[in-house]
Amino acid sequence: MASPPPDNASRSVAKNTMLLTLGLLTGRALGVFLIRKMTPILGTGGMGIWGAAIDISAILQVVTNFGLGTLLTREITRARGMTLPLFWNTLRVRWLIAGLCYLLLLFYVDVSGFGDLARRATLIMGLAIFIEGSSMACDAVLQAHEKVQYQSLGQILSAVVYFVLGWMWLDAGHGLMGVIWANLISRVVRLAVMAPLMFWRTGPWRLRSPDGTPAPDLRWMMKLGFPLFLATTFGIIYTKVDTVMLKQMAGNSAAGIYVLGRRALDMMIILPNIFGTALFPAMARYGMRTSEDAIRLGERSLRLMVTVMFPFTLFLTFTAGPIIRWFDPSVAFADSVTVLMIVIWGLPLQAANIVFNRLLITADREKAFIFIGLFSMLVNVTLNALWIPRYGYYGAATATIISIAVSFLLHMRYLSLARFRPPCRLALGGPVLGTILAWGLTVLIWSLLRPGWGVSWRALPLGGGWVPFLTVSATALVLYAGALALLGVVKPDDLKVVRGMVGRS
């Protein structure tokens, strides 16, 4: 029987996760405060234009990346001597596709009836695809060499620049365009900081490996990335096209209400994405040894991921009202509360999908992503087309959850076919059952002890001040930890890994 992956692999994953979290959460935290300032200034219409420009740029960015991000990390992990040719050919592919995408964007804004402000915002954000294509190639190299601290540094400095410039230009009266230009400049800063550090601290930067292996050519890179290119393109469309469709079918204001409600999911999904990014180099190494080791690491990752994400999702559902009102207390964004309460349940499903995604890549089953992405995209676009005219942003939110669930089921199916699926009963069912038990006991206890607090199955006590809110939340957290121990979801080895990681970080 294969031995389990040693603890130092899990410590490496945990350390890299913390470094990436530091960088990305710094950006997200500053971004949250900038959005809070933007929301009352731009209003629902301005937020709709901003959200659509950001999402269109994100879709084109994924197309430009051509599925080569994770694959570049995998190939460099397997053969570090080929860092330079792999990196250079990735850049060439991305720059070529970025040029084609920008031409397509110019055509799209002309035929779609964009107003002058929406046109300018969309075309300026479109320039980001050239910058981010290069930056994300640097990300992949740093991740392969496990030098993510330099990636984090670039992200932190970029976030600071975006926040400072965005805030200053909003105060100066530049409105939406001030925020758009601040976003673009911050991306230039990230690349300018990260690229020199990458060349300095990784490599070797030579054309051939020591054993004389020839450099991979452009055709090989495109063939390698094509399955994931299709899959990631389909995937980003089904996760981002809803805002664009809402803007076109229901107007800028409806899109703005949806953007604010959905922003919590977009921000929180970065947490499992970071974990998946940090996890992959270790999983790729173990996948080269035995599938059992990679599966075992995947099971632990899935179990810990869902253990955190499921109760966190419930907490965000209960606090959706205060979250939205913190951004803008006006009635204009009142419906964003319900949107948030719906879409946030995509978080635990998407978190599991990220682990499944890395397992399929480790198993060399990238072609499975084509059907997963295509079918999920078709479900999402079809449901949005049917439901947006009738239900507006609520229909778009529901379509998002259903399409993520479809992707989840398809990932499970293809992992089973590849004989690479980790045991899921405890990893998925344990946190769900633990959350139900903990919250049920919490409601029962405080309904008896403090009936005036208004604790119910569907709500935290939000109207009675900080003491009831913090007391009930802390009770649920303690009971959840106890339920996890009782159900065996978190095991002694997991705690040992966490303690070791904390001691070495």
N, C-alpha and C positions, 0 to 999 in steps of 0.2 A: 504494500500500500504506500502511495506517495506521502511523503511527510508534508505537513502543512507549511505554508509560506512562513519563513521566520519572522520574528517580531520586528527586525530592523526594516523589512519591507513596509510593514504597516506604519512604523515610525517615520519612514521616508515620505509615505503618502500623507501622513498627518502633518509633518513639518511643512511640506510643500503646500498643503491645503491652507495652513495658517498664513504662510507668506502671501499666497495669492489672495486670500481673504482680506488681508491687511490692505493690499493695493486696491482691489476692486471695491471693497466696502467703503474705503475712503472716498472713492469716486461716487458711489451710490449715496453715501451720507451727504456729501456736499451737493449732489444733484437734487436730493430731496428738498433741501432748503432753497435751492434755486427755483425749483418747480413751485414751491410755496409762494415765492415772490412773483413768479411769472403768472400764476393762475388768475389772481384778481386783475392784473394789468392787461393780460391778453384776452380774458374772457373765454366763453365757450368756443367762439368762432376762431380766435387766434390759437387756442390750444388744439383745435381740430386741425388747422393748417400745420402747426408744429408737429403734432403726432403723426400726421400722414407723411410729412417730409422725412421724418426720422425713420418711419417704417419702410417707405419706399427705398431709402438709402440702405437700410438693413437687408432688404430683399436683394438688391443689386450687389451688396457686399458678399452675400453668400454665393451668388452666382459667380462673382469674380474670384472668390477663393477656390473654386473648382474642386471642392472636397479634399484639398491637399493638406489641410492643417494637421489633423490627427495622423494622417498617413506620413507626412513629413517627419513628425515626431517618431513614429514607429520605425521608419527606414533609417533615420539617423541613430536611433537607439540600437538598431541591429548592426550598423556599420558606421561608426563615428568618423572613420577616415574619409567618408564620402560626403561630409557636411557641406563643403563648398559647391560641388556640382548639383547636389540635391537642392540646396538653397537657391542657387542661381537659376536653375531651370524652373523652380516654383515661381520665382519672381517674373520670369519671362512669360509664363503661361498666364499669370494673373494680370500683368500689364496689358497684354493683348486683349484679354476678355474685358478688362475694365474700359478700354477704348470703345469696344463694340457696345457695351452696356450704356455708356454715356450717350452715344449716338441714339440708341433706343430711347433713352430718357428724354432727349430733346424732341423726338417724334411724339412721345406720349403726352408731354405737357402741351404740345401744340394741338393735338386732336382731342384732348379731354376737357377743353374749355376752362383751364385754370385761369383765375384772376391774376393780376400782375404780382400781388404779394405772394400768393401761393406758388407762382411760377418761379420767382426769384429765390424763394426759400428752398424749393425742391431742387433747383439746378445747383445751388451752392452746396447743399448737403450731398448732392450727387458726386461732387469732387472728392468727397471723403473716401470713395471706393478705391482711388489710386493710392491714397496714403495708408488706409487700413490694410489693403492687400499686402503692402510691404511690412507694416508693423506686425501683422499676424504671422508672416513668415518668420520674423525675428522671434515672436512668441514661441513658435514650434521648435526652433533651434534651442532656445533657452530651456524649454521644458524637457527636450531630449537629453540635454546635458545636466538637467536638474539644477539649473541656475536661475530659478524663478524669482530670486530676490531682485534681480535687475529688471525683470518684467514688472514687479511690484513697484519699484522706484519710478519707472516711467509712468505707470498708471497714477501714482500719487501726485507727481508733478503735473501731469496732464489735468487731473481733477482740480487741482488748485488753480491752474490757469483758467480753466473753464468757469469755475465758480467766480473768481475775481473779475474776469472780463465780463461775464454775463451779468453780474450784479451791477458793475459800474455802468455798463451800457444800457441796462434797464433804467437805472437812475437818471442817466443822461437823456432818456426819452427816445432811444432807438428801438424800443419794443421788440417785436419778433425777430427782426433782422439782426439786432444786437446779439441775441442769444444764438442765432444760427452761425454768425461769424465767430463767436466765442467758441462754439463747438468745433468748428473746422480748425481754428488755430490751435486748440488744445490737442488735437490729433497730430498735428505737425510737431508739437513739443514732445509728445510721447515717442515718436519715431526718432527725433533728434537726440533724445536721451538714451534710448534703449539700443539703437543700432551700434554706436561705438562700444558700448559695454559688451554687447554680444561678440563683436569681432575680437575684443580684447580677451574675454574670459572663456570662449568656447573654441571649437575647432577639432582637429587641425584644418586649416584653410588651404588645402592643396587640391590639385585637379585629380589626382589618382590616389588610391589607397596604397599602403605599403606592399600589398601582395600583387599590385599591378592590375587590379580590377578596373576596367574601363569606366569612364564616367557615364551615368545614365543620360540618354539624350532626351530631347523635348518630346518626341513621340512616346517614349516609355513613360514619362511623367504624366502625359495626358491620358494614356491608356490606364495607368495606375489610378488616377483620380476620377475617371469618368463615372464609375458606379456611384461613388459618394457625391460627385457633383450633381447627378440627377437626384439622389436621395436628399441631399441637403437643400437643393433648390426647391423640391416639392415640400420639404419640411418647413422651410422659412415662409413659403407662401401660405401654408395652412396655419402658421402661427402669427403672421403679420398682415395677411391680406384683408382681414376683417375691418381694420381701421380705414384702409383705402376704399373698400367697398362701401362702408358707412358714409365716408365723405362724398362719394359719387352718388349714392342712392338716397341719402337722408340729409346731406348738408354738413357744413363745417361745425355747426353747434352740436349736432348729434354725435359727430366724431369726437368733439372735445369732451363731452360728458363721458363717452366710452373710454377715451384715452386716460382720463384721470382715474376712473375706476379700475382699469386694467393695469395701470402703472405699477401697482403693488405686486402683481404677478411677475411682471417683467423685471422688477427690482429683486424680488426674492428668489427667482429662479437662478440668479447668479450664484447662490450658495451651493446647490448641487452641481452646477456647472463647474465651479472651482474645484469641488471635490473630485469630479470626474476627470478634470484636466490633470490634477495632481496624482490621481490613481493610475492613469494609463501607462506611464513608463514602467512602473513596477509590474503591472499586469502583463505588459508586452514581454518583459523579461521572463516571467514565470510561464507565460504561454509558450515560449521557446523550449522550456524544459518538459513540463507535463501539463496536460489540460486540467488535471485534478487540482494542481496548485492554483492555477488561474481561477478555476471555478470556486475554490475555497475562499480565495481573496475576494472574488465577486460577491459571494454570499455574505461575508462579513461586511463588505461595503454597503450592500443593499440593506442589510439589517440595521446598521447604524444610521444610514441615510433616512430610512422611513421612520425609525425611532424618533428622530428629531423633527422631521417634516410634518408628520401627521398631526400631532398635538399643536404644533405651531400654526398649522392651517386652521384648526378649530379656533385658536386664540385670535387670529386675524379676522375670522368670520364674525366673532363676537364684538370685536373692536372696530369694525368697518366704519361705523358712524363717526366716532371721534377722529379716525384717521382722515377721512374725507373732509370733515369740518375743519381740521387743522390746516389743510391746504386752502380752503375757501369756505367760510361759514354761510355764504349766501345760498338762497334757494336755487340759484341757477345750476348748481352741481349736486342737488339733492339726490337725483337718480343715480349718481355715481356710486352711492352707498350700495345699492342693490347689485349693480354691476360687479363691484368688488366682491360682494358676498358670494356671487356665482363663480366668477373666473378663478378665484383663489384656490378652488378645489382642484384645479389643474396642477397645483404645486407638488403634492405627493406623487401623482401619476408621472409627471415629467421628471421628478427626481429618480424614480425607478427606471424610467426610460434611459436616463443618462448612463446608469450602470449597465443596463442591458446593451446599450449602444457600444460601450467599450468592450464588453465581452464578445459581441459579434465581430468587431474589428480584430480582436485578439485571435478569434477562431478563423480569420481570413474569410469571413462571410459578408464582405461589404456589399455584394450584389443584392443581398436581402433588403438593403435600405431602399433600393429603387421602388420595389412594390410597397414597402411600408410607407414611404413618403408619398408616392403617387396616390395610393388608396386613401390615406388620411387627408391629403389635399383635396381630392375629389369630394370626400364627405364634407369637409369644411366649406368649400366653395359652394357646393350644392345647397347645404343647409343655410348658409348666409344669404344666398340668392332667394331662397324661399321665405326665410324668416325675417330678414331685415325690413322688407316692405310692410310686413304685418306687425312685427314685435319690436322693431328698431334695435337699439343697443342691447336690450335683454335677449333678443334672438341671437345677436352676434356673440354674446357671452356664453349662451348655452351651446351654440355651435362649436365654440372653442373647446369646451369641456368634452363634448362628445368626440371630437376629432382626436384629442389627446388620449382619450380612453381607447379609441380604435387603434392608435399607434401602440399603446401599451400592450394590447392583446396580440397584435401582430409581432411585436418584439418577442413576446413569450413563445409564440408559435415557432418562429424561426430559430430561437435558441434551443427549443426542444428538438427540432429537426437536425440541428448541428450537434446534438448531444453535449451542449455547453450550458444548459440552463441550471442555475444554482437552485438549491432547495429554497422554495419560496413560502412554504406554509408558515414557518416561524417568522421569517424576515418580513412578510407582509401582514400576516394575520396577527402576530404578536403585538405590534404597536397599535393596531386598530382596536383589538380587544382590551389592551391596557388602557388606552385612552377612554374607552367607554366605561370601564370599571372605575377608573379614577374620577372621571367627571360625574358619573352616577353617584358615587359615594360622597363626593364634594357637595353636590346639590342636596342630597339627603341630610347630611350633617348640618349644613348652614340653614336649610329650610326649617329644621327643628330648633337650632340654637338661636338663630337670628332671622325670624320670618319677615321682619321689617326691611331687611336688606334687599328683598326682591330677587333672590337667586332663583333661576329656573333652568330647565333643560336647554332652553334656547338662548339664554342670555347671562352674561356676567353682570354683577351689580355696578353699573356705570354711573348711576345718578346719585349715589349716596356718598361720594367723596372717595379719597384715596384709601382710607382704612378698610372698608368692605372690599374694594376692588383688589387691593394687594393681598389681603388675608385669604380671600377665596382663591385667587390665582396661586398663591404659595401652597395652599392646602392641596389643590389639584396637582401641582408639580410634585409634592412629596408623595402623594398617593400614587402618582404615575410611576415614580421611581420604584416604589414598593411593588406595584403590579408588574413592572418589567422584571424585577428580581424573582417574583413568584412564578411568572410564566417562563423564566429562563431565556428571555430575549437578549439581555445583556449578560454576557458570561464573564467569569473571572479573567480569562485571557484578554478580553476586550479592555477591562479596567487596567490590566497590567500594561497593555500597549499605550493607553492614554497617559498613565502615570509616567511611563518611560519617555513618551514624547514630550510631556511637559517638563520633565527633568532635563532634557537635552536641548530644548528650544531656546 
